């Protein structure tokens, strides 16, 4: 976020305020939503391992991704993947 603020020639706090006003959510909420939407699409493709999906959406470990995904989606990653098979 610091890099985005710098690119916009704003302080971090000003960037956060303006981003929220323009987009309607905080930058980190937007980023999480975007990452999880991308992850869902990648998981639906069935051709990638969870670790690869995690890396593609910006997580350093499959474990951290799995925890974040489960919190966001409201169900464990394994359940989500099983539902997509039906």
N, C-alpha and C positions, 0 to 999 in steps of 0.2 A: 504494500500500500504506500509505503514511503516513496517508492520509485514513481508510482502513478501521480502522487501529489506533486512530486518534483517536476514531472513532465507537464503537469497542468499549471505549473508555477504558482502553487498554493501551499499553504502549510497543511500538515496532515489533518488538523481539526477542520480547517476550511474545506478541504477536499471531501472529508466525510459528510459534512453538512450539505455541500452542493450535490454530491452524489446521491444522497438520500432524497433531497428535494427533486432531483431530476428523474431518478429511477423508482423511488418509492420504498426502497429498503436499504439497509446499510450495506456497504461494499462486501463485507464478509458473508452476509446472508445471500447476496446475489451470487458470489463466488461458489458457495456451497450448493446452492440450487442448480447452478450451471454444471458443476462437477457431477452432481448426482444424476442429472438428466443425461449427461453424456455417458456416465457409467451404466445406467439402465439400458441405453441403446447398445452399448458395447456388449453387455451381458446377454442381451436378446440375440445377438449374432451367434452366440455359442462357439465361436472359433477362438476365443481368447481365454487364457487362464486368469484367475482372479488376480494374481500377482501382476500380470501384464495390464489388466484393466486399471488396477490401483496406480501403477506407474504412469499410465497414459493420462489419468485424471489428476495427477499431481501429488500422490501420496508416496511416501518413502517406503512403506511396508504394506503388505497385504493385510496384516493384522490391524493396523491403524485405519485402513480403508474399510475393513469389515465392520469395525466398531462404529465408524462414522456413518456408513451406509445403513446399518441396523437402526441407529438412532434416527436418521432422517426418514427412512422408509417405514419404520415401525415394525419391522420384522427382520429376523436374521437373514443374512445374505443367502444362506443355503435354502431357506424357504422361498425366497424371491426367485431364485434360479429354478427351483422345483415347480413353482407355479407357472413359470414361462414355458415349461415343457408340456403342460396340459393343453 
